[in-house]
Amino acid sequence: MQMLPSASAQLNKTYFLNEGRKFIATAEYSNAINILTLLIHNDTTLADAWFLRGVAKYNLNDLHGAKNDFTHAIHNNPVFSQAYLYRGITLGKQSKYHHAFADFDMAVDLRPYSADGYYSRGINYLLMQRHEKSIEDFSRVIQLQPKNVDAWISRGSARFYNTDTLGAISDFTRAIQLNTSYPESYGRRGRAYFEMKEYQLAIDDLNKAIALDSTSSINYYVRSLTNNKLKRLNKSLKDINRSIEISPNNALSIYNRALLHWKLGDNQSALNDFNRVANLNPENILVYYNRGILNYENDRFNKAIEDFSSALDIFPDFANALLARSSAYARLGDVYQSQKDKSLANNIAEKFSKRNSSPLTDTTSKFDELITFSSDFSTRQSIPFIDEFRNKSIDILPFYRVVVVPIEELMVFNQKNKSIDTLNHKLKNHNIGLTFLAGKTSINIDTVETTSNYLNTLLQGISFSSKNRYNQSVNTLKKSL
């Protein structure tokens, strides 16, 4: 580690600032923090020192420390546009999107002809699924910087989410024209073509993206999905293997590989992958169900019953799991349990047949298709367009719950569901809101009291559902109806 000069009353502030900048430029963030801390101890009014130390902390993923330093920089210089911008980015990385907007707005107001503020605010809008606002900001970036490839890519992503697929393809194509060697442009357009079922066009773009960058797991993943659609199972397996080599703990990839092994007749490899996913993501219904089917096919009926029971512990109304467990009990000669499960499954299927509330209650549903994408995918730039993997388990439950969250954690106030949006306006004064969430539980709302008996009963029903007390939930929600 480089020796740092000792601080003194005659400390050369310019020298220390420049050394801090050099360390940040060479990614020596700890050294930058050390030298800038000496400077700050000598003079707490230097906004640049606080800002640079915040940048170093941000790059070491000390988001709390970074935010505090940017706040100190703003306190010492209320028109420090870059400090507002970086604090907004830090808040966004902490998923505090509503708070981030104030900083991005300030950065834009202070520097209306700088693209950075519009771009970062556009990302924030995109993360909150406010796609039209996001498109406006990215369009402003493009006006200021017509050759900004990332702006074209990001606007294409926003347009794709806003169901403007032709506009998205046009933006991705423009990004390719501006830089024919940038793999992200081909990858994005390839993923868009996949969603449009233009599989050969998707393959062409993904091949190009992989040729330019062989380290991006998502491109192998999407090419695996595309080859699967084209019935090229061995090629699909080869790509998913490469994707897993790059992102070893991605549960979604491993789950899909298990299905591919199964389709190709390699039952032991499929079982091994299902076991891995169950360890990575123990609340995944589909893993237990499909592993149960695999055990059943190999005459391991007791193991199959354990798996179907695990799936039913997570979602008791999973009709197919009841039917499968019924068959396993029958193969073991347990007629009573077999008939009991079959009767329950038929009752559930009949009860939900007209409501179409969930594929798990439809006894005609199959669950052996590869899953395409998950909301947990994100890019290096935090753009939620089916992109770069993180090394964590991924929730792939195929149904959604309505849950209650604190208002500051409500990523999107407008859920594009008339009933939910109407209720959210009524709940706003209570600092809570309703949102769709896959497979997770809501906050404890047992103590929440509103002035409406209807809302109180509704919230109680949601609370029961989040605790898997489904019969009580159904009865309580009937009261609210």
C-alpha positions as CSV (number, residue, x, y, z in Angstrom):
1,M,0.0,0.0,0.0
2,Q,1.3,3.4,-0.9
3,M,2.5,5.6,2.1
4,L,0.3,8.6,2.7
5,P,1.7,11.9,3.8
6,S,0.8,12.9,7.3
7,A,-1.9,15.6,7.8
8,S,-0.9,18.9,9.2
9,A,-2.2,22.4,9.6
10,Q,-0.5,23.3,6.3
11,L,-2.0,20.3,4.5
12,N,-1.9,20.7,0.7
13,K,-5.6,20.2,0.0
14,T,-5.2,20.2,-3.8
15,Y,-2.6,17.5,-3.6
16,F,-4.9,15.3,-1.4
17,L,-7.8,15.8,-3.7
18,N,-5.8,14.9,-6.8
19,E,-4.3,11.8,-5.1
20,G,-7.9,10.8,-4.2
21,R,-8.9,11.2,-7.8
22,K,-5.9,9.1,-9.0
23,F,-6.7,6.3,-6.6
24,I,-10.4,6.2,-7.8
25,A,-9.3,6.3,-11.5
26,T,-7.1,3.2,-10.8
27,A,-9.8,1.5,-8.8
28,E,-7.7,1.7,-5.6
29,Y,-10.8,2.7,-3.6
30,S,-9.5,1.8,-0.1
31,N,-6.4,4.1,-0.6
32,A,-8.7,6.8,-1.9
33,I,-10.9,6.6,1.2
34,N,-7.8,6.7,3.5
35,I,-6.3,9.9,1.9
36,L,-9.7,11.6,1.5
37,T,-10.5,10.8,5.2
38,L,-7.3,12.6,6.2
39,L,-8.4,15.6,4.1
40,I,-11.9,15.6,5.6
41,H,-10.5,15.5,9.2
42,N,-8.5,18.5,8.3
43,D,-11.3,20.4,6.7
44,T,-14.9,19.2,6.9
45,T,-16.2,21.9,4.6
46,L,-14.6,20.5,1.4
47,A,-17.6,19.3,-0.7
48,D,-15.2,17.7,-3.3
49,A,-13.5,15.6,-0.7
50,W,-16.9,14.3,0.7
51,F,-18.1,13.6,-2.9
52,L,-14.9,11.7,-4.0
53,R,-15.0,9.6,-0.8
54,G,-18.6,8.8,-1.5
55,V,-17.7,7.6,-5.0
56,A,-15.0,5.4,-3.5
57,K,-17.4,3.9,-1.0
58,Y,-20.0,3.4,-3.7
59,N,-17.6,1.4,-5.7
60,L,-16.8,-0.8,-2.6
61,N,-20.6,-1.3,-2.3
62,D,-20.8,0.7,1.0
63,L,-24.0,2.3,-0.1
64,H,-25.0,3.7,3.3
65,G,-21.6,5.3,3.7
66,A,-21.7,6.6,0.1
67,K,-25.1,8.2,0.6
68,N,-24.0,9.9,3.8
69,D,-20.9,11.3,2.1
70,F,-22.9,12.6,-0.9
71,T,-25.3,14.3,1.6
72,H,-22.3,16.0,3.3
73,A,-21.1,17.2,-0.1
74,I,-24.6,18.7,-0.8
75,H,-24.7,20.3,2.6
76,N,-21.4,22.1,1.9
77,N,-22.4,22.9,-1.7
78,P,-26.2,23.0,-2.3
79,V,-25.7,23.3,-6.1
80,F,-23.3,20.3,-6.4
81,S,-25.2,18.6,-9.3
82,Q,-22.9,15.5,-9.4
83,A,-23.5,14.9,-5.7
84,Y,-27.3,14.9,-6.3
85,L,-26.8,12.6,-9.3
86,Y,-24.7,10.1,-7.4
87,R,-26.9,10.2,-4.3
88,G,-29.9,9.4,-6.5
89,I,-28.0,6.5,-8.2
90,T,-27.1,5.2,-4.7
91,L,-30.7,5.5,-3.5
92,G,-31.8,3.6,-6.6
93,K,-29.4,0.8,-6.0
94,Q,-31.0,0.6,-2.5
95,S,-34.4,0.3,-4.2
96,K,-35.4,3.6,-2.7
97,Y,-36.7,4.8,-6.1
98,H,-39.2,7.4,-4.8
99,H,-36.4,9.1,-2.8
100,A,-34.1,9.0,-5.8
101,F,-36.4,11.1,-8.0
102,A,-35.9,14.2,-5.9
103,D,-32.1,14.0,-6.4
104,F,-32.4,13.2,-10.1
105,D,-34.8,16.1,-10.6
106,M,-32.4,18.4,-8.8
107,A,-29.5,17.2,-11.0
108,V,-31.5,17.9,-14.1
109,D,-32.6,21.3,-12.9
110,L,-29.0,22.3,-12.1
111,R,-27.6,21.0,-15.4
112,P,-30.4,20.8,-18.0
113,Y,-28.0,20.3,-20.9
114,S,-26.2,17.3,-19.3
115,A,-27.3,13.9,-20.4
116,D,-26.3,12.2,-17.1
117,G,-29.3,13.3,-15.1
118,Y,-31.9,12.4,-17.7
119,Y,-30.3,9.0,-18.3
120,S,-30.2,8.1,-14.6
121,R,-33.7,9.3,-14.1
122,G,-34.8,7.3,-17.1
123,I,-33.3,4.2,-15.5
124,N,-35.2,5.0,-12.3
125,Y,-38.5,5.3,-14.2
126,L,-37.8,2.1,-16.0
127,L,-37.2,0.3,-12.7
128,M,-40.5,1.6,-11.5
129,Q,-42.2,0.4,-14.7
130,R,-43.1,4.0,-15.6
131,H,-42.2,3.3,-19.2
132,E,-43.5,6.4,-20.9
133,K,-41.6,8.7,-18.6
134,S,-38.6,6.5,-19.1
135,I,-38.9,6.9,-22.9
136,E,-39.1,10.7,-22.5
137,D,-35.9,10.9,-20.5
138,F,-34.0,8.5,-22.9
139,S,-35.3,10.5,-25.8
140,R,-33.9,13.7,-24.2
141,V,-30.5,11.9,-23.8
142,I,-30.6,11.0,-27.5
143,Q,-31.3,14.6,-28.4
144,L,-28.3,15.8,-26.4
145,Q,-26.1,12.9,-27.4
146,P,-27.3,11.3,-30.7
147,K,-24.5,8.7,-30.7
148,N,-25.0,7.5,-27.1
149,V,-25.4,3.8,-27.7
150,D,-26.6,3.0,-24.2
151,A,-29.4,5.6,-24.5
152,W,-30.7,3.9,-27.7
153,I,-30.5,0.5,-26.0
154,S,-32.2,1.7,-22.9
155,R,-35.0,3.4,-24.8
156,G,-35.4,0.2,-26.8
157,S,-35.9,-1.6,-23.5
158,A,-38.4,0.9,-22.3
159,R,-40.3,0.7,-25.6
160,F,-40.3,-3.1,-25.5
161,Y,-41.9,-3.0,-22.0
162,N,-44.4,-0.5,-23.3
163,T,-45.5,-3.1,-25.9
164,D,-43.9,-1.1,-28.8
165,T,-41.9,-4.0,-30.2
166,L,-41.2,-2.4,-33.5
167,G,-39.9,0.7,-31.8
168,A,-37.7,-1.4,-29.6
169,I,-36.3,-3.3,-32.6
170,S,-35.7,0.1,-34.3
171,D,-33.7,1.4,-31.3
172,F,-31.6,-1.7,-30.9
173,T,-30.9,-1.6,-34.6
174,R,-29.8,2.0,-34.4
175,A,-27.5,1.1,-31.5
176,I,-25.9,-1.6,-33.6
177,Q,-25.4,0.9,-36.5
178,L,-23.6,3.2,-34.1
179,N,-21.3,0.5,-32.8
180,T,-21.2,-2.8,-34.6
181,S,-18.8,-4.2,-32.0
182,Y,-21.0,-3.7,-28.9
183,P,-22.4,-7.1,-27.9
184,E,-25.2,-5.7,-25.7
185,S,-27.1,-4.3,-28.7
186,Y,-27.2,-7.7,-30.4
187,G,-28.1,-9.4,-27.2
188,R,-31.0,-7.1,-26.5
189,R,-32.4,-7.3,-30.0
190,G,-32.0,-11.1,-29.9
191,R,-34.0,-11.3,-26.7
192,A,-36.7,-9.1,-28.3
193,Y,-36.8,-11.3,-31.4
194,F,-37.2,-14.3,-29.0
195,E,-40.2,-12.7,-27.3
196,M,-41.6,-12.0,-30.8
197,K,-41.2,-15.7,-31.7
198,E,-38.8,-14.8,-34.5
199,Y,-36.4,-17.5,-33.4
200,Q,-34.0,-17.6,-36.3
201,L,-33.5,-13.9,-36.1
202,A,-32.9,-14.3,-32.4
203,I,-30.3,-17.0,-33.0
204,D,-28.5,-14.8,-35.5
205,D,-28.2,-11.9,-33.1
206,L,-27.3,-14.0,-30.1
207,N,-24.6,-15.7,-32.1
208,K,-23.1,-12.3,-32.8
209,A,-23.4,-11.2,-29.2
210,I,-21.6,-14.3,-28.0
211,A,-18.9,-14.0,-30.6
212,L,-18.2,-10.5,-29.3
213,D,-18.5,-11.4,-25.6
214,S,-18.3,-15.0,-24.5
215,T,-18.6,-14.2,-20.8
216,S,-22.2,-13.1,-20.7
217,S,-24.4,-15.9,-19.3
218,I,-27.7,-14.3,-20.3
219,N,-26.9,-14.6,-24.0
220,Y,-26.2,-18.4,-23.7
221,Y,-29.3,-18.7,-21.6
222,V,-31.6,-17.0,-24.2
223,R,-30.0,-19.0,-27.0
224,S,-30.7,-22.2,-25.0
225,L,-34.4,-21.1,-24.8
226,T,-34.4,-20.4,-28.5
227,N,-32.9,-23.7,-29.5
228,N,-35.4,-25.4,-27.2
229,K,-38.2,-23.7,-29.1
230,L,-36.6,-25.0,-32.3
231,K,-36.5,-28.5,-30.9
232,R,-32.6,-28.5,-30.9
233,L,-32.4,-30.0,-27.4
234,N,-28.7,-31.0,-27.5
235,K,-27.7,-27.4,-28.6
236,S,-30.1,-26.1,-25.9
237,L,-28.4,-28.2,-23.3
238,K,-24.9,-27.1,-24.4
239,D,-25.8,-23.4,-24.1
240,I,-27.4,-23.8,-20.7
241,N,-24.3,-25.7,-19.5
242,R,-22.2,-22.7,-20.6
243,S,-24.6,-20.3,-18.9
244,I,-24.3,-22.2,-15.6
245,E,-20.5,-22.3,-15.9
246,I,-20.5,-18.5,-15.9
247,S,-23.3,-18.1,-13.3
248,P,-23.0,-21.3,-11.2
249,N,-25.7,-20.5,-8.6
250,N,-28.5,-19.3,-10.8
251,A,-31.4,-21.4,-9.8
252,L,-33.5,-20.7,-12.9
253,S,-30.7,-22.0,-15.2
254,I,-30.2,-25.1,-13.2
255,Y,-34.0,-25.7,-13.1
256,N,-34.2,-25.4,-16.9
257,R,-31.2,-27.7,-17.3
258,A,-33.0,-30.3,-15.2
259,L,-36.0,-30.2,-17.6
260,L,-33.6,-30.6,-20.6
261,H,-31.9,-33.6,-19.0
262,W,-35.3,-35.1,-18.4
263,K,-36.5,-34.5,-21.9
264,L,-33.2,-36.1,-23.2
265,G,-33.7,-39.2,-21.0
266,D,-30.9,-38.5,-18.5
267,N,-33.0,-38.9,-15.4
268,Q,-30.1,-39.0,-12.9
269,S,-28.7,-35.7,-14.1
270,A,-32.2,-34.2,-14.0
271,L,-32.6,-35.4,-10.4
272,N,-29.3,-33.9,-9.4
273,D,-30.2,-30.5,-10.8
274,F,-33.6,-30.6,-9.1
275,N,-31.9,-31.3,-5.9
276,R,-29.6,-28.3,-6.4
277,V,-32.5,-26.0,-7.1
278,A,-34.3,-27.2,-4.0
279,N,-31.3,-26.3,-1.9
280,L,-30.9,-22.9,-3.6
281,N,-34.6,-22.0,-3.6
282,P,-36.5,-24.2,-1.0
283,E,-39.8,-22.4,-1.6
284,N,-40.0,-23.3,-5.3
285,I,-43.2,-25.2,-5.9
286,L,-42.3,-26.5,-9.4
287,V,-39.0,-28.1,-8.3
288,Y,-40.8,-30.3,-5.8
289,Y,-43.6,-31.1,-8.2
290,N,-41.4,-32.1,-11.1
291,R,-38.9,-33.9,-8.9
292,G,-41.9,-35.8,-7.6
293,I,-43.0,-36.8,-11.1
294,L,-39.5,-37.9,-11.8
295,N,-39.4,-40.0,-8.7
296,Y,-42.8,-41.5,-9.6
297,E,-41.6,-42.4,-13.0
298,N,-38.7,-44.3,-11.5
299,D,-41.0,-46.2,-9.0
300,R,-39.7,-44.2,-6.0
301,F,-43.3,-43.6,-4.7
302,N,-42.4,-42.7,-1.1
303,K,-40.0,-40.1,-2.4
304,A,-42.6,-38.8,-4.8
305,I,-45.1,-38.5,-2.0
306,E,-42.6,-36.4,0.0
307,D,-42.1,-34.1,-2.9
308,F,-45.8,-33.6,-3.7
309,S,-46.4,-33.0,0.0
310,S,-43.6,-30.3,0.0
311,A,-45.3,-28.6,-2.9
312,L,-48.6,-28.7,-1.1
313,D,-47.1,-27.3,2.0
314,I,-46.3,-24.2,0.0
315,F,-49.6,-24.1,-1.8
316,P,-52.3,-26.4,-0.5
317,D,-54.6,-25.8,-3.4
318,F,-52.1,-27.2,-6.0
319,A,-54.6,-29.5,-7.7
320,N,-52.1,-31.3,-9.9
321,A,-49.9,-32.1,-6.9
322,L,-52.9,-33.7,-5.2
323,L,-53.7,-35.8,-8.2
324,A,-50.0,-36.9,-8.5
325,R,-49.8,-37.8,-4.8
326,S,-53.1,-39.7,-5.2
327,S,-51.5,-41.8,-7.9
328,A,-48.4,-42.5,-5.8
329,Y,-50.6,-43.6,-2.8
330,A,-52.5,-45.9,-5.2
331,R,-49.3,-47.5,-6.4
332,L,-48.4,-48.1,-2.7
333,G,-51.8,-49.7,-2.1
334,D,-53.1,-46.9,0.1
335,V,-56.6,-46.6,-1.3
336,Y,-58.0,-44.3,1.4
337,Q,-55.3,-41.6,1.0
338,S,-55.4,-41.9,-2.8
339,Q,-59.2,-41.3,-2.9
340,K,-58.9,-38.5,-0.4
341,D,-56.4,-36.6,-2.5
342,K,-58.2,-37.2,-5.7
343,S,-61.5,-35.9,-4.2
344,L,-59.7,-32.8,-3.0
345,A,-58.1,-32.2,-6.3
346,N,-61.4,-32.5,-8.2
347,N,-63.1,-30.1,-5.7
348,I,-60.4,-27.5,-6.2
349,A,-60.5,-27.9,-10.0
350,E,-64.3,-27.4,-10.0
351,K,-64.2,-24.5,-7.6
352,F,-61.6,-22.6,-9.6
353,S,-62.5,-23.7,-13.1
354,K,-64.6,-20.5,-13.9
355,R,-62.3,-18.1,-12.0
356,N,-59.1,-19.0,-13.8
357,S,-57.2,-17.7,-10.8
358,S,-54.0,-19.8,-11.1
359,P,-52.5,-22.5,-13.2
360,L,-51.9,-24.5,-10.1
361,T,-55.6,-25.1,-9.7
362,D,-56.0,-26.3,-13.3
363,T,-55.7,-30.0,-13.5
364,T,-55.0,-29.8,-17.2
365,S,-51.9,-27.7,-16.7
366,K,-48.4,-29.0,-17.4
367,F,-45.3,-27.7,-15.8
368,D,-42.5,-29.2,-17.9
369,E,-41.8,-26.1,-20.1
370,L,-38.5,-24.2,-19.8
371,I,-39.1,-21.0,-17.9
372,T,-38.1,-17.9,-19.9
373,F,-37.2,-15.0,-17.6
374,S,-37.6,-13.8,-14.1
375,S,-38.0,-10.4,-12.6
376,D,-34.8,-10.9,-10.7
377,F,-32.7,-10.4,-13.8
378,S,-30.8,-7.2,-14.0
379,T,-28.0,-5.6,-16.0
380,R,-24.8,-4.0,-15.1
381,Q,-26.7,-0.7,-15.5
382,S,-29.7,-1.9,-13.5
383,I,-32.0,-2.0,-16.5
384,P,-34.7,-4.7,-15.9
385,F,-34.7,-6.0,-19.5
386,I,-34.3,-9.8,-19.1
387,D,-30.6,-9.3,-18.6
388,E,-27.5,-10.1,-16.7
389,F,-27.7,-12.8,-14.0
390,R,-26.9,-12.2,-10.3
391,N,-25.5,-15.2,-8.3
392,K,-28.5,-15.8,-6.2
393,S,-31.6,-18.0,-6.2
394,I,-34.4,-16.9,-8.4
395,D,-38.1,-17.1,-7.5
396,I,-39.9,-19.0,-10.3
397,L,-43.3,-19.5,-8.7
398,P,-45.9,-19.3,-11.4
399,F,-48.5,-17.3,-9.5
400,Y,-48.8,-13.9,-7.8
401,R,-50.2,-12.8,-4.5
402,V,-51.5,-9.4,-3.7
403,V,-49.6,-8.2,-0.6
404,V,-49.4,-5.1,1.6
405,V,-46.2,-3.1,1.7
406,P,-45.2,0.2,3.3
407,I,-46.0,3.1,0.9
408,E,-42.3,3.9,0.5
409,E,-41.6,0.4,-0.7
410,L,-44.4,0.5,-3.3
411,M,-42.2,0.4,-6.5
412,V,-45.2,1.3,-8.7
413,F,-48.2,3.2,-7.4
414,N,-50.2,2.6,-10.5
415,Q,-50.4,-1.3,-10.8
416,K,-52.4,-1.1,-14.0
417,N,-55.2,-3.0,-12.3
418,K,-58.3,-0.9,-11.7
419,S,-59.3,-2.6,-8.4
420,I,-55.8,-2.5,-6.9
421,D,-55.3,1.1,-8.0
422,T,-58.6,2.2,-6.5
423,L,-57.8,0.6,-3.2
424,N,-54.3,2.1,-3.2
425,H,-55.8,5.6,-3.4
426,K,-57.9,4.8,-0.3
427,L,-54.9,3.2,1.6
428,K,-52.5,6.0,0.7
429,N,-53.3,8.0,3.9
430,H,-52.4,5.0,6.0
431,N,-48.9,4.8,4.5
432,I,-49.5,1.3,3.0
433,G,-50.3,0.0,-0.4
434,L,-51.2,-3.2,-2.3
435,T,-48.9,-4.7,-4.9
436,F,-48.4,-8.0,-6.8
437,L,-45.6,-10.1,-5.5
438,A,-44.5,-13.6,-6.5
439,G,-44.3,-16.1,-3.7
440,K,-43.5,-13.8,-0.9
441,T,-45.3,-12.7,2.2
442,S,-46.5,-9.2,3.1
443,I,-45.7,-7.0,6.1
444,N,-47.5,-7.6,9.4
445,I,-50.7,-5.6,9.0
446,D,-52.6,-7.1,11.9
447,T,-52.4,-3.8,13.7
448,V,-53.4,-1.6,10.8
449,E,-56.8,0.0,11.3
450,T,-58.7,2.1,8.7
451,T,-62.0,3.9,9.0
452,S,-63.6,1.4,6.6
453,N,-64.9,-1.9,7.7
454,Y,-64.5,-3.2,4.1
455,L,-60.8,-2.2,4.0
456,N,-60.1,-3.7,7.4
457,T,-61.7,-7.0,6.4
458,L,-59.8,-7.0,3.1
459,L,-56.5,-6.4,4.8
460,Q,-57.3,-9.2,7.3
461,G,-58.0,-11.6,4.4
462,I,-54.7,-10.7,2.7
463,S,-52.9,-11.2,6.1
464,F,-54.3,-14.7,6.4
465,S,-53.3,-15.5,2.8
466,S,-49.7,-14.3,3.5
467,K,-49.6,-16.8,6.4
468,N,-50.9,-19.7,4.2
469,R,-54.1,-19.8,6.2
470,Y,-56.1,-20.0,3.0
471,N,-59.5,-21.2,4.3
472,Q,-59.6,-18.3,6.8
473,S,-58.5,-16.0,4.0
474,V,-61.3,-17.1,1.7
475,N,-63.9,-16.8,4.4
476,T,-62.7,-13.3,5.4
477,L,-62.5,-12.1,1.8
478,K,-66.0,-13.3,1.2
479,K,-67.1,-11.0,4.0
480,S,-65.4,-8.1,2.2
481,L,-67.1,-9.0,-1.0
